C-alpha cells in the first residue's frame, strides 16, 4: 500500500496545466471517458465526463477527501479503462488491477494524456480548464416540444404493461414549426452487470399530426407483442433542423442508463444515435404472478455469524481439529468477547493478515433462540446470508451446497428453524451464489483439504473430476492464480461455467438438486447472489423448478441497478432494492427530495406493479456501510439516529417489503466491510442496545401492519415535492392514506390538492386530524426529520 501511494504521488502532479498549441485528433476517437468512482456510485455521469481538447482529456472536478476511482467509458470497455496495475502505476486494459485514488480538497482539473505507445499519464492540479459550452438551441418549435411519460395526455396506459398491450404516444408544442415527428421503438439488450448494453431497431413510426392550439401535436400507437425491455424516443424535424426528444439526464443509482423518465428533454439529433437517452418500456408476461404474501412482508435480515451464539460448542476455534477450525491453509481467529469489532487485516487491531477468517460464533441455534424477539419487532420473514458449508465467515465461498456449515449447526437445525419460525408466522429465505464456489471446497479443492476429486486438486487441473466441467481452465499459464477465473478477479471464488449441464443438473434439474432440497426442508423461497452474472436462460429454467417445487416460493435477485429485465415474469419476483436504499438514505441525510423522488418514480414506472409491491426495500446491508454510518454516526450520533428514524418512516409507509438489517433497530452502526457485519449488541453479552430506537422501530412496523393501505395501496405521482418535503397518496379500495416526510431540521407546512373527496383526515400516529377545504386542499404541518400519515376515516 505504501509503495502504491508513493507511486501515486509521482503520477498525480499538481502543477498548473497548459494546453498544447499543436492540436491532434482524439486518440480514442469518438469514445467518451468518465471519472467513475465512489463519489458517483461508479456510474458514467455527464457531470464527470472528460472533454478532449487538442492534446489531452480534461475534467473539472469538485470533490472532498480521499476518492477512489477509475477512468473508463460507459461500457467499461477494457481498452478504454484506466486504473492502477499491480505495481501501482497508471495503466489501461488488462493490466488494470486496482483503483486510482487521490485526496481532493475542492476544485481541480484532471488531465489525462496518452503517449504514442499507448501509455497514459494523469495529472491533477488547480482548476484551469474552461470547458466548451454546449451549442444553444434557439429553435422555438423544438424548445416548446413536450412529452411526459407519466401524463395520460402524452402516454397511455402508464408504466409497465403486459405483452399484447397497445400504447398511445403523443408529443406536441406551443408554436408553429414542428414539421414531422417519428416514434422510434427499439429493443434493449443487456447482459451481465450492465457491461453490454445496446438497443436494436424495431420500428420507426411516422406520427399522425393533429391541431394543438397554435402548435401541432403528433400521435402514434404501438402494440408490444413480446415480453422485454424496450427503448423509445422521438425524432423531431423543424424548419431549422432535426432533434431528439428524449429522456432527461437524471442519474439513477447504480444504473448505467441515465434518465428518470417523466418530462422529456430536447437536444440536437446526435450523429451517434447511441448517445440518445431512451425512455424505457417494460413489457411482462400476462400470467406473471408474485406470491401474494410478499407485499405483506417485513424482513429481518441476518448475517448469521454475527447475530447470536446459541451453541458455543460449534464455535470455530484456533488449533482445533474440526473442519470449522481451519480457513483454507490458515488457522481461524476467534473473538474473546462478543462485542469486539470484527478484525480487519492491516488495521493494527491485533489480527492476522488473513481476511474473513475471524469468528464470533453466531449460528442457527442463536436465531431460533431469538425468534420471539424477531416476532416482537413485527418481522414476519427472515432473510439470512448463506448458511451452507464454507470456509469463510461470510459463507459465499460455498464448499457444500447441500449441508449446513458445522459452525452454524446441522441440516436438522435448519429444519427446526423453519418449523419454529412457521409456528410464529415467520418465513425463512436462504441465500446462495450459483455463480461461484469456494476455492476451498470439494468441488474445486485448491488447498487439498478434501479427498482428491476436486476440479483443481492441490492447485492442479483434474480432468477426471466429476466437477471438471463446472470450470474453465488455462493450464498453460505458469501462475497458478491465472489458471482459472476467479469471480471479479477474486481467486478465493472460482467462477462457474453456468452453461455446464452437469452444474445445472446439480443445482436445479435433478430431483435432489440444491434448489429443490432446501425448499423441501422448509425454505419459503430463495435470494440469489450476484444474479446479473448468471445467464438469463439459467434463471428462466431455475424459476420453473422453484415454482414447480413450491408454487408460492418467492424468488429474490441481488441486483443493484434498474432491475426491469428480471421482472418480465420469467426470472424473478423481487430484488434487493439498492436504488431505494441509496435514494432514501441520501434524502434522510439531507439531500434534495427531488433527487430521491426521481429515482423512486423511475422504478414505479419501470417495474410491473406486482414486482414493485414486493421489492425488498432495505436501508442497510452486509455489502454497504450501515444506515447509521451513512447518516453521520461519527459526527453526531443523536442526529444520525433521528435521520435513521426518518428513513425508517419512509420505508414503512412506501410500497414494497421493508427489510431491517439486524441491529439497525438498536443503533448498531459500522462502515465498510467488515464493520457493517459487527455482532448484534445483546445486553447479556455486554452490549448496549438503544431501547428508545427499538421502540420507534416497533411502533412504525406496527403502523404498517395496522394499515392495509400502506401494504396494498397503489401509489400515484407525488402530490408535492420541494427541497425537503414529499407528499404521497396511497389508495386501497375505498381507503386513502396521505404520507408526508420532511428531511429539514425545521417543521414545514405545505398545501396540497387531494386526488379524492373527503372532509377530514385522521392522523394515524395520534396527531391532530386535518380538515379538508371545500376546494379539496389540505394544509399539512410536517415535523422536522420525520413525517405524518393521514388516513380517511
ROVEXNU-962500 format. One record per residue (C-alpha): residue in one letter; x, y, z. Coordinates in steps of 0.001 Angstrom, whole numbers, plus 500000, padded with zeros to 6 digits. Layout:
AXYZ ...
This chain:
X500000500000500000 X502787502487500904 X504576501709497657 X501369502310495694 X500778505633497441 X504335506750496711 X503922505900493046 X500583507695493011 X502208510841494346 X504671510681491475 X501948510112488909 X499424512722490034 X501011516151489590 X499728519457490913 X501389521938488574 X499075524318486690 X498158522828483332 X498554524358479927 X497155523112476644 X499456522468473723 X499091524754470739 X499588521828468337 X496152520175468306 X495936516475467477 X492927514238466796 X491451512469469805 X493482509261470191 X490381507353471361 X488167508546468518 X484536509200469397 X484761507471472800 X483769509493475866 X485684508870479083 X484256509342482562 X485723509506486027 X483928506652487784 X484328506116491496 X482876506255494965 X481776509856494510 X479236508842491815 X478498505180492604 X480921504183489821 X478448505374487206 X479226507147483934 X477732510569484697 X477710513538482339 X478987515724485182 X482191513651485315 X482754513291481546 X486182514229480189 X486420516587477208 X489167516111474646 X490969519335473749 X493987519407471422 X496384517193473340 X494611515541476278 X491337514701478007 X490279517245480639 X487809517219483523 X486999519822486156 X486107518074489397 X484920519360492737 X485408516730495440 X486392516409499071 X488507513800500826 X490120510657499503 X488374509331496438 X488949506014494703 X488186505923491006 X488911504591487549 X488619506347484207 X486505504447481690 X483863504701479012 X480192503881479621 X480626500166478988 X483840499538480938 X485489498590477642 X488830497054478737 X490962499083476298 X489218502247477492 X489580501578481222 X492397503241483190 X493484502414486729 X496462501009488605 X498455497991487552 X499967495517490013 X502906497880490611 X500720500879491394 X501331502609488058 X498653504133485874 X497713501567483232 X494922500640480863 X493203497491479704 X494150494074481014 X496967495499483130 X494484497330485410 X494044495512488703 X493108498323491091 X491643501778491528 X493441505077491399 X492920507323494435 X493562510907495421 X492920513342498281 X490758516167496960 X490094519474498625 X487824521461496360 X488023522293492657 X490656520604490493 X491361519904486844 X492305516376485802 X494349515944482632 X494715512510481027 X497224512316478184 X498132509332476017 X501569508796474502 X502161507310471066 X503000503957472660 X499591503882474402 X500903504663477892 X498862507088479965 X499649509945482317 X497195511575484737 X497828514996486228 X495762516724488922 X496119520429489506 X494193523578490404 X491146524237488260 X492381525696484977 X490310524185482189 X487463526089480521 X485005523535479038 X483380524084475660 X479793525245476263 X477055523196474576 X475619524664471414 X472495526568472394 X469150525656470830 X467200528723469708 X464564526932467618 X461267527728469401 X459416524886467713 X461935522459469217 X462222524204472577 X458484524006473199 X458156520340472191 X456715518325475056 X456325514730476168 X455758513322479648 X455749509555480134 X453692509903483339 X450943512072481891 X447910510476480222 X447928513424477813 X451149512095476297 X451222508355477057 X448566505835477983 X448392503466479685 X451006504303482340 X454041502231483236 X454929498576482668 X452318496643480683 X451582493003479823 X452565491670476412 X449992492405473752 X449258495895475091 X448848498817472740 X450281502104473985 X449476505565472679 X452294508125472455 X451733511835471817 X454029514850471512 X453164518470470960 X454403522049471074 X453013525543471535 X454154527314468386 X454109526534464664 X457143524961463011 X457110521316464042 X457022519584460664 X457366515892461392 X457634513554464368 X458759509931464350 X458250507472467207 X461363505305467446 X460888501897469127 X463910499734469956 X464506496526471883 X467038496712474693 X469729494076475044 X471588493994478342 X473828491268479704 X475841490853482871 X476286493688485297 X475390496210482528 X478688495509480747 X476835495022477471 X474010497433476784 X472621498176473352 X469382498992471571 X468334497200468395 X465975498981465951 X462442497622465971 X460137500223464423 X460082503803463157 X456510505093463097 X455553508326461390 X453319510074463915 X449995511494462775 X449742515314463040 X446801516928464807 X445998520574465647 X447010521673469129 X446366525351469862 X448890527453467978 X451197524490467589 X450974520945466326 X450538517617468094 X451546514201466834 X450239510798467900 X451192507195467221 X450287503815468669 X452364500688469009 X451411497192470151 X454142495440472153 X453692491776471252 X456565490191473189 X457958490484476682 X461121492529477042 X462515495924477940 X462122498395475092 X463508501831474444 X461600504650472793 X462214508283471860 X461045510794469286 X462851512213466289 X461508515699465510 X462030517814462428 X461519521567462198 X462402524101459535 X465706524603461379 X466849521011461889 X466359517608463476 X466166516880467191 X465846514063469698 X463024514391472227 X464326512027474847 X464733511041478477 X466255513526480932 X469778513486482372 X468930512376485916 X471376509863487320 X469819506654488650 X471732504973491452 X473971502138490279 X472351502271486812 X474346502819483663 X471492504427481739 X470599507994482619 X467121509404482872 X464324509096485437 X461571509374482773 X458684511834483128 X459070515173481247 X461307514958478175 X464357516986477224 X465289518211473747 X468707518036472116 X470023518214468593 X469972514817466921 X473437513351467540 X475459511716464789 X475848508684467012 X472310507580467922 X473796505510470715 X474043508810472617 X470257509222472702 X468778508735476170 X465915506317475688 X462755506116477700 X462243502532478826 X459114500455478498 X458808497175480381 X456530494546478814 X455933491485481009 X454188488157480671 X450408488425481166 X450490485495483607 X453304486962485760 X452350486373489380 X454236487137492572 X453346485288495805 X450500487205497436 X452241487228500816 X455230489169499536 X453707492647499836 X452773491963503475 X456336491017504381 X458659492784506777 X462063491106506565 X464540490655509361 X467868490429507519 X470543488393509321 X474256487809508844 X474209484571510886 X477790484552512154 X477197487849513940 X473592487645515159 X473510485304518176 X475656482493519524 X473191479842520615 X475598476887520755 X479164477628521837 X480189474018521255 X480251474513517482 X482302477738517540 X485368477725515275 X488472477571517491 X492126478139516580 X494179474955516670 X491152472658516688 X490935469554514577 X487441470049513164 X486516471329509716 X485370474685511072 X488709475242512825 X490673475830509615 X490388478504506951 X491930477329503674 X495584476836504624 X495360479050507733 X494156478919511285 X490929480671512237 X490649483530514724 X488048483517517479 X486946486684519264 X487296486507523019 X484355488886523574 X481099489015521623 X481055492797521275 X484529493248519851 X484985494877516472 X485382492485513539 X489023492072512566 X490428493853509546 X493931492907508387 X496321495833508242 X494331497964510695 X496625497369513698 X493792495624515564 X495996492683516525 X494587490297513936 X496470488223511420 X496879489117507743 X494085486850506509 X490666488208505535 X487325486616506511 X488752484107508985 X487618485697512279 X484595484231514040 X482260485217516870 X480176482041516966 X476760483077515659 X474682480112514495 X471227478764513686 X470577477904517327 X471027481599518093 X468411482559515527 X465957480015516937 X466628481383520417 X465668484900519268 X462616484105517135 X460296485633519724 X462373488813519652 X462160488914515848 X458395488439516013 X458086491185518638 X459779493565516234 X456993492887513741 X459079490965511197 X457366488041509505 X460198486787507291 X463879486091507867 X466340486583505057 X469736485246506027 X473006485270504147 X474448481822503289 X474491479107505922 X475863476256503797 X479279474801504486 X482093477207503603 X485471478215504998 X484867481950505497 X482731483841507970 X480505485159505153 X479918481724503523 X479681482937499933 X482656480649499177 X480410477588499163 X482020474250499991 X478854472147500122 X475523473395498798 X473607470519500387 X474735470764504004 X474708473413506732 X478113474639507856 X479120472785511061 X479838476120512760 X476169477023512197 X474685473668513175 X473190470857511140 X470587470237508462 X468189469284511255 X468832472682512855 X467789474370509608 X464575472354509517 X463954473194513169 X464486476886512445 X461965476814509596 X459421474908511693 X459791477120514769 X459638480246512603 X456488478984510869 X454826478466514258 X455286482218514785 X454116483198511310 X457656483809510073 X459041482555506750 X462727481754506142 X464512482680502913 X468102481406502488 X470772482821500209 X473405481307497974 X475505482008494907 X475112479864491808 X477831481909490126 X480904480789492061 X482035478367494754 X484894478374497217 X488434477508496188 X488454475528499431 X485656473102498566 X485235469520497376 X484145470961494029 X487472472764493483 X489819471620496289 X492662474016495582 X494191473512499046 X493742469746499264 X491620469990502423 X489177467457500959 X489686463997499449 X491001464002495896 X488346464570493270 X488069468343493018 X488461470084489681 X491686471778490867 X493141469352493397 X496057470957495262 X496466473533492503 X496431471096489577 X493721470702486972 X491963467357487414 X490118466427484183 X488779463267485845 X486890465234488493 X483079464986488355 X483164468774488705 X485696469412485926 X483050470734483509 X481932473326486066 X485027475446485465 X487163476791482634 X490899476370482989 X494035477661481293 X496596475041482326 X499307476575480114 X499553479598482439 X502611479384484701 X500954481331487540 X498504479046489341 X496237482051490062 X495826482611486329 X494901479038485515 X491259479680486387 X488879482633486543 X488045483956489985 X484806485925490111 X485715489610489529 X489331488516489908 X488966487040493424 X490899483762493494 X489007482501496548 X485825482410494439 X486331480274491303 X483705481289488772 X481417478555487482 X480616477928483842 X476862478294484229 X476294476585480866 X477673473310482221 X474854470697482008 X476397468931484996 X476253472062487127 X472699472895486081 X471609469371486941 X473239469582490372 X471767472938491364 X468244472734489912 X467453469988487388 X467976466851489477 X465230465555491756 X467547466130494746 X469014469384493383 X470119472186495653 X467163474351494641 X464560471692495409 X466263470318498526 X466111473444500696 X462570474292499646 X461613470781500737 X463470471321504022 X461297474339504822 X462609477396502962 X459955479803501636 X461996480955498676 X465467481913497552 X467623485021497413 X470184484640494639 X473577486283494915 X475120488268492007 X472196487442489715 X473405489612486778 X476497487442486318 X474340484364485610 X472789483916482128 X469121484753481669 X468243481314480305 X469657479769483505 X467280481848485620 X464345481052483345 X464819477311483850 X465604477748487529 X462397479727488167 X460312476957486649 X461878474454489060 X461291476734492054 X457622477278491240 X457045473603490419 X458553472596493763 X456750475209495870 X454297477400493918 X454214480211496485 X458004480373496907 X459468483851496468 X462492484484494230 X464683487486495056 X467606488640492911 X470612490550494126 X470712493419491650 X471771496971492415 X470685498776489253 X467368499158487405 X466218495522487501 X463409495727484922 X464816492889482801 X464412490466485707 X460702491281486151 X459265490055482864 X457577487066484517 X460241484550483543 X463010485102486096 X462487486778489487 X459681488117491666 X461694490709493567 X465115492230494096 X467154493800496849 X466178497386496133 X469501499226496308 X468060502135494306 X465569502616497148 X468312502321499761 X470574504914498179 X467761507334497375 X466120507218500808 X469362507354502803 X470617510330500808 X467279512066501363 X467398511297505090 X470956512664505136 X469672515987503795 X469971515801500029 X467178517362497951 X463905515481497944 X463690515839494163 X466708513539493790 X465006510796495799 X461663511069494044 X463283510986490589 X464845507608491404 X461746506171493050 X459457507380490293 X461645505588487766 X461076502211489410 X457360502920489929 X457090503445486188 X459515500744485026 X458562497783487249 X455378495696486911 X453080496557489847 X453201493021491276 X457017493198491480 X457040496826492646 X454887495933495656 X457194493007496550 X460595494738496365 X462944494095499284 X463314497721500393 X466443497807502516 X468327500589504309 X471414498641505377 X473160495553504081 X476223493400504640 X477735494861501443 X477397498596502217 X478031500823505243 X475148500648507671 X472425503289507504 X473542504907510744 X477066505287509405 X475793506773506148 X473748509248508176 X476722510537510173 X477126508445513326 X480769509516513561 X479818513219513540 X476616513442515598 X475154510128516748 X471942511594518137 X471222513435514887 X472098510329512857 X469504508351514811 X466858510995514099 X467715510744510416 X467515506949510620 X464037507273512112 X463024509426509123 X464376506814506689 X462514504100508605 X459292506124508466 X459591506408504687 X460460502714504374 X457432501611506384 X454962503814504511 X456180503078500957 X455113500170498698 X457287497085498906 X458587494777501603 X460765496605504183 X463947494859505306 X465514495549508714 X469196494611508854 X469885493009512223 X470953495560514835 X469813498667512960 X466819498726515271 X469022499178518349 X471528501640516903 X474207499304515538 X476441501245513190 X479528500492511168 X481190501480507928 X482580499365505122 X483119495613505402 X483843494137507911 X482470496802510272 X478984496614508732 X478971492981509918 X479506493650513620 X477766491480516242 X474307492395517486 X474846494231520816 X472909491888523099 X472717493229526651 X473543489822528151 X476759489852526116 X477762493294527376 X476155495314524586 X474108498479524931 X471081498261522648 X469190501534522220 X465778500763523740 X464221504048522597 X465206503456518989 X463913499888519223 X460562501249520424 X460431503559517386 X461069500620515072 X458327498557516711 X455891501465516547 X456448502111512839 X456416498422511867 X453124498092513769 X451752501108511884 X452467499287508616 X450763496107509798 X447773498021511184 X447060499864507920 X446500497600504893 X446614500691502668 X450342501007503447 X450977497439502285 X448445497002499481 X447694500537498394 X448510501737494903 X450819504734494556 X450324507655492201 X452644510504491280 X453772512640494249 X451229515237495339 X454032517580496381 X457824517663496229 X460073520528497267 X463596520691498670 X462617518952501897 X459011517716501827 X457493514816499899 X453757514111499994 X452423510841498548 X448952509338498225 X448076505644498573 X444735504017497729 X443399500610498725 X439765500088497836 X437835502941499430 X440647503836501834 X443185506577501149 X446362507469503002 X448445510598502589 X452042510292503766 X454318513304504201 X458012513376505117 X460339516266505863 X464155515969505839 X464587519547507010 X465641520435510551 X462616522716510961 X458907521992510638 X457367522752507254 X453780523460506241 X452643522660502705 X449354522872500832 X448340520022498524 X445373519130496334 X443847515786497218 X443022513302494427 X439966512102496390 X436987513558498208 X436985513734502000 X436038516137504784 X438630515164507353 X441751513010507597 X442776511134510724 X446404511185511898 X447405507507512202 X450168508330514700 X447871510149517111 X448415513725515999 X445733516266515184 X443251515483512433 X443418517608509292 X440367519289507796 X439854519265504040 X438905522601502490 X435926522948500167 X438288523140497180 X439818519757498090 X443051521168499532 X444724520399502843 X447456522191504750 X449873519775506369 X452385520712509014 X455213518159508803 X457599517845511762 X461358518079511185 X463197514868510324 X460026512833510451 X456610512535508840 X452875512095509112 X450341509532507944 X446824510849507334 X444050508386506501 X440420508592505521 X438038507604508326 
